[in-house]
Amino acid sequence: MPVSTLLIEGSFAELAEELAQYLDTLDEGAGIANSIESELGQIREAESQETGNTSGQKAKDDVLKKIITKATTLNKAPEREFSAAYNLLINLCLQSPAQEGFFARLCQYLSDQPVAPNSTYGPSLAISTLTTIFNVLPLTSEARYHVFLAILKVIKATNSAQAFEALVPQLEQNVPNWLSAWQLDEEDAQNLHTTIADVATAQGFHNLSYQYLLKALETIPPKAASEEDSQSLAKRTLITALTNPSITDFTPLTASDAIQALRKTDNDLIELLDIFTSDDYEEYSRFISNHSLSSLDIPESAEDSLTTKIRLLTLASVAAASPDRSVSYTDIASSLKVPDEDVEIWVIDTIRAGLVEGKLSQSKQQFLVQRATYRVFGEKQWGEIQNRLMVWRRSLEGVLGVVRSERERFAREGVSGYEDRPNGYDGQQRRQGGRRQQQPREIDIGGD
């Protein structure tokens, strides 16, 4: 959303009078044009004298206050006149030092009240006008924050999927820059992220919603982790992560102070997180037999999704823990509690989920692991990597030992064979007409 400029010809007095008369046309009896006559006289006098005195500016602000008080009438304007009328009002507001306050009122009108009720394009007109306000404001203006929230509010209230889809590509690129430019405090930054998450959820962008819930969690300082609002956000984020089939990396959650603070208020929910973080399907089954999902504020409809997810994660963990990078079909069936004939289907599903890579060997009844993903990455995982590196190191040391021995043996046998031949000549030298060839002292095929 780059900054843009409105180009509208005419003096403030001329444009204000034109807009006031138009409002009177939309709302008979409003009498706005008559109510601003005296102020317009002061403005014209100041404009004719080309002075920028404070009385002239005060008269402009008084005119704007009276017009904006009735500006909600513009929402009833015909579709073909709506944008032009609002652009005129936006242009007038830009000429006031108090423009941010005026724009706040306009945002309220556009987001809280029906726009062009007789038109099917009312939501689009509202969003377009709010976007114009956003773009004419300076990049560092905090008022942009409130305008952007109004845009999101309209999208959510009117279920404008097309508008949100157009907005999505700009979010990742611009939101971090906006946060920096607007210098928002932690509360406002959290509100921005959760509002984006709300709209994303309403439009079916569940992964995007989760991303912004995590960003909202990051705005919570450690000292506020146990506060009621923080706990509510943490619980919502955790349930979203558990019930979203595509979320398999729980590291951001385990690192969050607000999530960990749930152990005091929602320990069962944290216990479920611990299972999805490091335990297997068997432990999950044991937990579910003693707890209902509804008691954890998780919809019962999510049960199948949770069951599938923990099986995929269990298979990924089994693959990651395999020392020889292969897992038998029998071990997979036992870990997932599924029939042997279903093993290949579960392996394929786990590969599709991006949790593992490898090949199925039907002849050996094994899954040959090429890569496996960890659910979290902490001390335990670093230890596993260290152990694997030690195994590789010992293997390489063995290979180097064999190479070194073979090199030494080759050198010894070469020297011994040369010394046993008369005058240092061999058969090949005789075939080459007795030309003497220099015997290489050593052939280097590896380093120590």
WOZINOR-V612170 format. One record per pair of residues at least 4 apart in sequence whose ideal C-beta (glycine too) atoms are under 7 Angstrom apart, sorted by sequence separation. I is the first residue (numbers start at 1). J is the second residue. D is the distance in whole Angstrom. If there is no record, write none. Layout:
I:J:D  I:J:D
This chain:
10:14:4  11:15:7  12:16:6  13:17:6  14:18:6  15:19:6  16:20:6  17:21:6  18:22:6  19:23:6  20:24:7  21:25:7  22:26:7  23:27:6  31:35:6  32:36:6  36:40:6  37:41:7  38:42:7  39:43:6  40:44:6  41:45:6  42:46:6  43:47:6  44:48:6  45:49:6  52:56:7  54:58:6  55:59:6  56:60:7  57:61:6  58:62:6  59:63:6  60:64:6  61:65:6  62:66:7  63:67:6  64:68:6  65:69:6  67:71:6  77:81:5  78:82:7  81:85:6  82:86:6  83:87:6  84:88:7  85:89:7  86:90:6  87:91:6  88:92:7  89:93:6  90:94:7  98:102:6  99:103:6  100:104:6  102:106:7  103:107:6  104:108:7  105:109:7  106:110:6  107:111:6  108:112:5  109:113:6  121:125:6  122:126:6  123:127:6  124:128:6  125:129:6  126:130:6  127:131:6  128:132:7  129:133:7  130:134:6  131:135:6  132:136:6  133:137:7  137:141:4  143:147:6  144:148:6  145:149:7  146:150:7  147:151:7  148:152:7  149:153:6  150:154:7  151:155:7  152:156:6  153:157:6  154:158:6  160:164:6  161:165:6  162:166:7  163:167:6  164:168:7  167:171:7  170:174:5  171:175:5  174:178:6  175:179:6  176:180:7  177:181:6  178:182:6  184:188:4  185:189:7  186:190:6  187:191:6  188:192:6  189:193:7  190:194:6  191:195:6  192:196:7  193:197:6  194:198:6  195:199:7  196:200:6  197:201:6  198:202:6  199:203:6  205:209:6  206:210:7  207:211:7  208:212:7  209:213:6  210:214:7  211:215:7  212:216:6  213:217:7  214:218:7  220:224:6  226:230:7  227:231:7  228:232:6  229:233:7  230:234:6  231:235:6  232:236:6  233:237:6  234:238:6  235:239:6  236:240:6  237:241:6  238:242:6  239:243:6  240:244:6  250:254:6  251:255:6  252:256:7  256:260:7  257:261:6  262:266:5  263:267:5  266:270:6  267:271:6  268:272:7  269:273:7  270:274:6  271:275:7  272:276:7  273:277:6  274:278:6  275:279:4  279:283:4  281:285:6  282:286:7  283:287:6  284:288:6  285:289:6  287:291:6  291:295:6  298:302:6  302:306:6  303:307:6  304:308:6  305:309:6  306:310:6  307:311:7  308:312:6  309:313:6  310:314:6  311:315:7  312:316:7  313:317:6  314:318:6  315:319:6  316:320:6  317:321:6  318:322:7  322:326:6  327:331:5  329:333:6  330:334:6  331:335:6  332:336:6  338:342:5  342:346:6  343:347:6  344:348:6  345:349:6  346:350:6  347:351:6  348:352:6  349:353:6  377:381:5  379:383:6  380:384:7  381:385:7  382:386:6  383:387:6  384:388:6  385:389:6  386:390:6  387:391:7  388:392:7  389:393:6  390:394:6  391:395:6  392:396:6  393:397:6  394:398:7  395:399:7  396:400:6  397:401:6  398:402:7  399:403:6  400:404:6  401:405:6  402:406:6  403:407:6  404:408:6  405:409:6  406:410:6  407:411:6  408:412:6  409:413:6  410:414:6  411:415:7  412:416:6  413:417:6  414:418:7  415:419:6  416:420:7  421:425:6  425:429:5  427:431:6  428:432:6  430:434:6  10:15:5  46:51:5  51:56:7  77:82:5  94:99:6  110:115:6  116:121:7  117:122:6  155:160:5  179:184:6  184:189:5  200:205:4  201:206:7  220:225:6  225:230:6  226:231:7  274:279:7  279:284:7  291:296:7  293:298:4  322:327:5  327:332:6  333:338:6  338:343:7  350:355:5  351:356:6  361:366:5  421:426:5  425:430:7  429:434:6  24:30:5  93:99:5  96:102:6  116:122:4  137:143:6  154:160:7  224:230:5  241:247:5  253:259:5  293:299:7  294:300:6  333:339:7  350:356:5  351:357:6  418:424:6  429:435:6  8:15:7  23:30:6  24:31:7  46:53:6  115:122:4  137:144:5  262:269:6  263:270:5  293:300:5  333:340:5  360:367:6  361:368:6  374:381:5  429:436:7  24:32:6  77:85:5  114:122:6  155:163:5  184:192:7  200:208:4  201:209:4  262:270:5  275:283:5  319:327:6  338:346:6  429:437:6  23:32:5  24:33:5  93:102:4  116:125:5  155:164:5  200:209:4  241:250:7  275:284:5  293:302:6  318:327:6  358:367:6  359:368:5  46:56:3  93:103:6  115:125:5  134:144:6  137:147:7  179:189:6  220:230:5  293:303:6  333:343:5  336:346:6  358:368:5  74:85:5  115:126:4  329:340:6  332:343:5  358:369:5  20:32:4  21:33:5  74:86:6  197:209:4  200:212:7  241:253:6  275:287:6  358:370:5  20:33:4  42:55:6  43:56:6  134:147:4  318:331:7  347:360:6  356:369:7  357:370:4  42:56:6  133:147:5  134:148:6  318:332:7  329:343:5  332:346:7  357:371:4  197:212:4  238:253:6  272:287:6  332:347:7  356:371:6  17:33:7  20:36:6  43:59:5  110:126:5  196:212:5  197:213:5  217:233:6  271:287:7  344:360:6  356:372:5  42:59:4  43:60:6  130:147:6  216:233:6  217:234:7  315:332:6  318:335:5  356:373:7  71:89:6  355:373:5  110:129:6  193:212:5  197:216:7  354:373:7  16:36:7  39:59:4  110:130:5  130:150:5  131:151:7  217:237:6  253:273:7  315:335:7  347:367:5  130:151:5  238:259:6  314:335:5  315:336:6  418:439:5  67:89:7  193:215:4  194:216:5  234:256:7  314:336:6  17:40:6  39:62:5  40:63:7  107:130:6  193:216:4  213:236:7  214:237:7  250:273:7  254:277:6  268:291:6  16:40:7  39:63:5  127:151:6  130:154:7  213:237:4  234:258:4  238:262:7  272:296:7  171:196:7  233:258:7  234:259:5  311:336:5  107:133:7  190:216:5  193:219:7  250:276:6  284:310:4  13:40:5  36:63:5  106:133:7  127:154:5  213:240:6  231:258:7  234:261:7  235:262:6  250:277:5  269:296:5  64:92:6  126:154:5  127:155:7  230:258:5  234:262:6  268:296:6  64:93:6  190:219:4  281:310:5  13:43:5  36:66:6  103:133:5  189:219:5  210:240:5  231:261:6  242:272:7  281:311:5  12:43:6  13:44:5  35:66:6  123:154:6  210:241:6  231:262:6  235:266:6  238:269:6  242:273:7  315:346:6  411:442:5  64:96:6  225:257:4  315:347:7  127:160:7  186:219:5  225:258:4  281:314:5  410:443:7  13:47:6  32:66:6  68:102:6  75:109:6  82:116:6  210:244:6  231:265:6  235:269:7  242:276:6  276:310:6  280:314:4  316:350:6  32:67:6  60:95:6  61:96:6  71:106:7  123:158:4  164:199:6  186:221:7  222:257:5  226:261:5  238:273:6  311:346:6  315:350:5  332:367:7  11:47:6  60:96:6  127:163:5  225:261:4  329:365:4  61:98:6  68:105:5  72:109:5  79:116:5  123:160:5  145:182:5  168:205:7  210:247:6  276:313:6  280:317:7  312:349:6  319:356:5  328:365:6  329:366:7  32:70:6  64:102:6  71:109:6  75:113:6  144:182:6  206:244:6  214:252:5  220:258:5  312:350:5  328:366:5  407:445:6  75:114:6  77:116:7  104:143:7  107:146:6  111:150:4  145:184:6  164:203:5  194:233:7  207:246:6  217:256:5  316:355:4  327:366:7  407:446:6  30:70:6  75:115:5  79:119:4  103:143:6  107:147:6  110:150:6  142:182:5  168:208:7  316:356:5  326:366:5  327:367:5  72:113:6  75:116:7  100:141:7  140:181:5  217:258:6  312:353:5  326:367:7  79:121:6  83:125:7  90:132:6  94:136:6  104:146:6  111:153:5  139:181:5  156:198:6  161:203:5  326:368:5  327:369:7  403:445:7  404:446:7  27:70:7  30:73:7  82:125:5  86:129:5  90:133:6  100:143:4  107:150:4  111:154:5  145:188:7  152:195:5  156:199:5  159:202:7  312:355:6  325:368:7  326:369:6  403:446:4  23:67:7  103:147:7  110:154:7  152:196:7  155:199:6  325:369:5  404:448:6  83:128:7  87:132:7  27:73:5  79:125:7  83:129:7  90:136:6  149:195:6  156:202:5  400:446:7  16:63:5  20:67:6  23:70:5  26:73:5  145:192:7  152:199:5  322:369:6  12:60:6  19:67:6  319:367:7  23:73:5  26:76:6  319:369:5  16:67:7  26:77:6  320:372:4  319:372:4  281:335:7  320:374:6  243:298:6  280:335:6  281:336:6  242:298:7  281:337:6  316:372:5  316:373:6  239:297:6  239:298:6  243:302:4  245:305:5  243:305:6  313:375:6  22:85:6  243:306:7  242:306:7  245:309:6  248:313:6  19:88:5  19:89:6  15:88:6  19:92:7  15:91:7  16:92:6  15:92:6  8:87:7  8:88:6  12:92:7  6:87:6  8:91:5  12:95:6  6:90:6  6:91:5  278:375:7  277:375:5  276:375:7  277:376:5  248:353:7  248:355:6  254:376:6  250:375:6  251:376:5  249:375:7  250:376:5  251:377:6  248:375:6  1:131:7  6:136:6  4:135:4  5:136:7  3:135:6  4:136:6  1:134:6  2:135:7  1:135:6  3:139:6  1:170:7  1:174:7
